Amino acid sequence: MGRLRSFFDKLGTVGVAMVMLLGGGLVWLNVCGQGKYQAACRFSVGCRSYYCLHHTLHGDAQIASDGMCTKSCTGDPECGAGYRCVVLSEEARGDLPPFGKPDRACVRSESSR
């Protein structure tokens, strides 16, 4: 019985240590690892807004491109220079996480380069 109890004590200690390391990693990701608006990204978790869009505007067409952190918007002034607030196409909406997708987002405009 003593050996079994000792095993479970050690197993519990290892479990608590793993949870603490995982929690610390998530805090570090949230504070240091996420890109701000207009930063390059590969995945939505890499953006503070959790919106990594892999499309840009070429005229009025939304074309595939490198990922950039974006945000939801209601008008162009919110987006800043070189970006426009547009209704996202279904293909562009597919870049975003499955829940809480905005209808409109700031998208980089290729014509402004």
Backbone bond lengths (Angstrom), bond angles and torsions (degrees), N, CA, C in turn:
res aa  C-N    CA-C-N  psi(-1)  N-CA   C-N-CA  omega(-1)  CA-C   N-CA-C  phi
1 M - - - 1.456 - - 1.522 111.15 -
2 G 1.329 117.25 -35.90 1.458 121.97 -178.81 1.520 112.77 -65.70
3 R 1.334 115.11 -40.27 1.472 118.75 179.12 1.520 111.26 -67.01
4 L 1.322 116.43 -39.89 1.463 120.96 179.51 1.532 110.38 -64.26
5 R 1.326 116.15 -42.83 1.472 120.46 178.49 1.534 110.61 -63.78
6 S 1.320 116.56 -41.65 1.469 120.79 178.46 1.536 110.67 -62.74
7 F 1.330 116.45 -40.47 1.467 120.60 178.18 1.531 111.00 -60.97
8 F 1.332 116.61 -46.79 1.461 120.13 -179.16 1.526 111.95 -68.44
9 D 1.322 117.79 -32.36 1.471 120.58 174.83 1.531 110.38 -62.28
10 K 1.328 116.10 -46.28 1.465 120.26 179.01 1.524 111.32 -66.22
11 L 1.322 116.52 -39.72 1.462 121.20 178.21 1.532 110.31 -62.60
12 G 1.321 117.06 -41.35 1.464 121.14 177.61 1.514 111.81 -64.13
13 T 1.334 117.11 -41.24 1.463 121.51 178.98 1.529 110.58 -63.12
14 V 1.321 116.18 -44.03 1.472 120.30 178.12 1.530 109.96 -63.82
15 G 1.322 117.62 -41.22 1.467 121.09 178.65 1.520 112.24 -61.65
16 V 1.330 116.99 -44.45 1.472 120.72 178.69 1.523 110.00 -64.15
17 A 1.333 117.58 -41.93 1.470 120.74 178.84 1.531 110.98 -61.91
18 M 1.334 117.45 -40.65 1.468 120.74 179.55 1.532 110.98 -65.22
19 V 1.319 117.30 -41.36 1.467 121.02 178.58 1.528 109.94 -63.71
20 M 1.332 117.32 -40.29 1.470 120.25 179.29 1.525 111.00 -66.01
21 L 1.339 117.79 -41.65 1.466 120.71 177.83 1.527 111.24 -64.51
22 L 1.317 116.91 -41.94 1.461 120.77 177.98 1.524 110.32 -62.71
23 G 1.310 117.17 -45.24 1.470 121.18 177.87 1.521 111.87 -60.83
24 G 1.332 116.83 -42.68 1.470 120.64 177.72 1.523 111.77 -63.56
25 G 1.322 116.51 -38.35 1.466 120.09 177.82 1.520 111.81 -65.20
26 L 1.315 117.12 -39.69 1.465 120.24 178.43 1.522 111.46 -67.25
27 V 1.320 117.34 -38.64 1.467 120.25 176.99 1.524 109.59 -64.46
28 W 1.343 117.51 -44.10 1.461 120.08 179.26 1.524 110.38 -61.17
29 L 1.319 117.83 -43.99 1.465 121.10 178.58 1.517 110.77 -59.89
30 N 1.311 117.26 -43.00 1.455 121.41 -178.48 1.522 112.10 -67.19
31 V 1.319 117.75 -37.24 1.463 121.24 -176.50 1.523 111.79 -85.79
32 C 1.318 117.32 -45.85 1.469 120.81 -170.20 1.523 114.83 -111.04
33 G 1.316 117.53 -24.94 1.453 119.02 -168.39 1.510 116.51 -95.87
34 Q 1.319 118.99 -4.35 1.460 119.61 -176.22 1.526 110.61 -102.70
35 G 1.327 115.28 138.21 1.447 121.21 -179.27 1.529 112.14 -79.24
36 K 1.308 114.93 149.22 1.459 120.84 175.97 1.526 109.33 -80.16
37 Y 1.304 116.05 177.67 1.461 122.53 177.39 1.524 109.93 -53.96
38 Q 1.308 117.79 134.08 1.463 128.14 178.87 1.530 113.33 77.07
39 A 1.332 118.88 6.82 1.462 121.33 176.36 1.533 109.62 -80.16
40 A 1.312 116.52 153.01 1.465 120.88 176.46 1.529 109.54 -69.90
41 C 1.329 117.19 146.31 1.467 121.27 -178.96 1.518 109.82 -151.53
42 R 1.328 114.79 162.20 1.457 120.95 173.51 1.516 111.38 -113.85
43 F 1.347 115.72 -32.88 1.455 121.59 -177.69 1.521 109.69 -133.47
44 S 1.322 116.82 155.56 1.464 120.91 -178.13 1.517 112.99 -62.04
45 V 1.322 118.11 -31.01 1.465 120.25 179.57 1.536 110.79 -66.57
46 G 1.332 117.84 -16.43 1.458 121.67 178.79 1.517 114.14 -80.30
47 C 1.325 118.15 -0.75 1.470 122.31 -179.17 1.526 110.03 -116.40
48 R 1.302 116.09 143.58 1.467 119.89 177.86 1.520 111.63 -62.97
49 S 1.325 117.31 -31.77 1.467 120.92 178.29 1.530 111.64 -83.66
50 Y 1.329 117.21 -9.70 1.473 124.58 -174.31 1.522 112.21 63.52
51 Y 1.344 117.77 24.11 1.455 122.59 176.71 1.525 108.91 -119.84
52 C 1.320 117.71 98.87 1.459 122.87 174.99 1.525 106.88 -105.30
53 L 1.317 116.57 110.79 1.458 122.19 -174.90 1.523 109.85 -103.54
54 H 1.324 116.62 128.33 1.467 122.64 -178.83 1.525 110.57 -104.55
55 H 1.321 116.54 41.13 1.464 122.64 178.35 1.531 109.71 -140.41
56 T 1.319 116.04 149.16 1.459 122.26 171.83 1.527 107.92 -128.32
57 L 1.307 114.60 168.73 1.469 120.08 176.88 1.520 109.52 -96.01
58 H 1.298 115.67 131.86 1.461 121.72 170.74 1.520 104.60 -123.23
59 G 1.329 116.59 97.59 1.462 121.06 -168.02 1.519 107.10 72.33
60 D 1.330 117.34 -118.70 1.460 120.89 175.12 1.530 111.97 -107.27
61 A 1.329 117.43 -2.15 1.456 121.44 -178.85 1.525 110.77 -86.06
62 Q 1.322 116.64 137.22 1.453 121.95 176.33 1.526 107.96 -94.48
63 I 1.349 115.96 113.78 1.461 121.05 -176.27 1.525 110.37 -113.58
64 A 1.328 116.85 154.01 1.459 121.94 179.64 1.533 110.23 -66.11
65 S 1.341 116.11 141.81 1.462 121.38 179.66 1.524 108.88 -158.11
66 D 1.318 116.24 -173.08 1.462 121.29 175.58 1.521 109.29 -66.02
67 G 1.326 116.65 153.32 1.457 121.33 -178.18 1.517 113.43 -74.07
68 M 1.324 115.41 140.31 1.469 122.91 175.44 1.523 108.11 -136.82
69 C 1.340 116.17 139.11 1.462 120.44 176.00 1.524 108.63 -66.99
70 T 1.314 116.56 134.02 1.454 121.17 -179.05 1.522 109.46 -130.53
71 K 1.315 116.25 -175.10 1.467 121.53 178.42 1.515 108.83 -149.69
72 S 1.320 115.98 161.78 1.461 119.49 176.48 1.524 108.34 -74.09
73 C 1.329 116.04 158.04 1.460 119.95 -176.26 1.522 110.24 -154.94
74 T 1.333 114.46 168.16 1.468 120.47 174.10 1.524 111.45 -120.99
75 G 1.347 117.61 -15.59 1.461 121.08 179.59 1.513 111.71 -160.00
76 D 1.336 116.42 162.15 1.467 122.35 -177.89 1.527 114.96 -57.34
77 P 1.340 120.92 -37.84 1.466 119.67 -178.05 1.536 114.00 -58.91
78 E 1.323 117.95 -27.38 1.462 121.17 179.11 1.524 112.34 -68.84
79 C 1.329 116.69 -23.36 1.462 121.13 -171.16 1.525 114.01 -86.68
80 G 1.295 118.76 -27.71 1.458 120.95 -178.66 1.516 112.40 90.39
81 A 1.314 114.33 178.32 1.467 121.41 -176.16 1.527 111.07 -65.32
82 G 1.322 116.00 136.05 1.451 121.96 177.15 1.517 114.57 83.86
83 Y 1.319 117.74 -0.14 1.464 122.36 -179.84 1.513 109.88 -126.07
84 R 1.330 116.31 148.79 1.466 121.71 176.58 1.519 109.73 -127.44
85 C 1.313 116.34 148.00 1.457 122.63 176.17 1.526 107.39 -88.86
86 V 1.324 116.58 114.80 1.460 120.54 -176.46 1.532 110.81 -132.43
87 V 1.336 115.08 159.31 1.461 120.98 171.35 1.522 106.18 -74.60
88 L 1.328 116.42 126.71 1.459 120.47 -176.33 1.526 111.71 -75.52
89 S 1.327 115.91 139.32 1.463 120.85 174.08 1.532 108.46 -71.60
90 E 1.323 116.61 164.40 1.463 120.16 178.51 1.525 110.74 -61.09
91 E 1.322 117.06 -37.35 1.461 120.74 178.98 1.528 110.64 -64.98
92 A 1.336 117.26 -42.86 1.464 120.99 178.64 1.530 110.82 -67.39
93 R 1.325 116.89 -38.14 1.471 120.05 177.76 1.524 110.97 -63.60
94 G 1.330 117.04 -25.72 1.458 121.30 177.04 1.523 112.98 -66.47
95 D 1.326 117.91 -19.25 1.470 121.80 177.57 1.525 111.63 -72.36
96 L 1.329 117.01 -22.28 1.461 122.08 -170.91 1.520 111.41 -91.98
97 P 1.341 117.11 163.52 1.467 120.10 178.46 1.526 111.26 -58.77
98 P 1.333 117.69 159.21 1.462 120.24 -173.24 1.525 115.61 -67.57
99 F 1.318 118.59 -24.36 1.462 120.46 -177.12 1.523 110.83 -117.09
100 G 1.325 116.55 143.84 1.462 121.39 176.20 1.513 114.32 75.21
101 K 1.327 117.83 28.43 1.466 120.31 179.73 1.521 109.93 -69.91
102 P 1.339 117.53 132.18 1.461 118.85 176.84 1.524 110.56 -77.11
103 D 1.320 116.35 153.38 1.467 120.11 174.63 1.518 110.59 -77.23
104 R 1.338 115.71 -35.11 1.463 121.41 -179.24 1.529 108.74 -122.45
105 A 1.327 115.80 143.48 1.461 120.42 178.49 1.529 109.45 -148.80
106 C 1.313 115.26 160.41 1.469 121.35 175.36 1.518 108.86 -76.43
107 V 1.332 116.38 126.88 1.460 121.94 -177.98 1.524 108.02 -126.74
108 R 1.336 115.52 135.04 1.464 121.14 178.71 1.527 109.55 -63.76
109 S 1.326 116.08 133.55 1.450 121.73 -179.69 1.509 109.92 -100.83
110 E 1.322 117.67 118.44 1.468 122.72 -179.67 1.520 111.90 -65.94
111 S 1.325 118.16 -27.37 1.457 120.78 -178.04 1.525 112.31 -69.94
112 S 1.370 117.16 -14.31 1.456 119.66 -177.96 1.523 111.86 -89.16
113 R 1.326 117.80 -4.74 1.467 120.71 -178.13 1.488 111.96 -78.35
